[in-house]
């Protein structure tokens, strides 16, 4: 059974430049990395496109499905009702590229930190709000509304009064039978 898709994430191509600048900064600070830049930059540019193409994030009615990986493929399905926090993180370098990292934490996860973390989703704030509003819709649908509860309360009151009337009638019948 496939669930209806509410939103598919699109990834910002600027994430490749962000990764490249991060990689260059890291290589520059490690003296060993500087001579290897001639080999690693073309490889990095080739594989970064493949990595982005392999990433996807989909919100359905009941879950968030995250897929990634070129060689080691990974797919995580997170039920929306289990999501406890969707953090939006933007460091100084990310700010230069107008990128955000979305981190998803869930109830019952054993490790500290985010269960899933995605960087470079276009309209990250909209994606986050879609998840939270869909989660609220699910919670609202699962929780009985006040009118329904009030109807059940009045039905219970009627049932109790009927039982009391039956008890009174039975007591009267028992008294008459004794006399």
C-alpha angles and dihedrals in degrees: 000000000000119000122224112264115238099183138356115205121235117208122225112240088219087078088079091057090046091052090046094051090046090050092048092049091049092047091048092053091050108064091207091059097059098074091043093058092089090062101032101049096063090044090048093050091049096048098039090066091050091048092052092047090052093052121092137160121192130183115208129177093275110016150028113237117199122186128182144146139084102215101007103043117203129189123183125187113197118188108230093227089061095054109105100172139016107193123195111209127185121175125193094267091046089051089059089059095036092241133145133198115221114205120193120203123186139201112261098018111148102211128068116251132025124341090209129014125188127187128199104022110161110241092010091178092054091048090051093048091049090055093047094046092048089049089052091049090053092048092048092050091049095048116076111239125241095254091054091050092049091052091050090048092053091047090051091050091051091049092050093050090050091052090050091051090050090050091051091050092049091050091051091049091050091050092049091049091053092052 
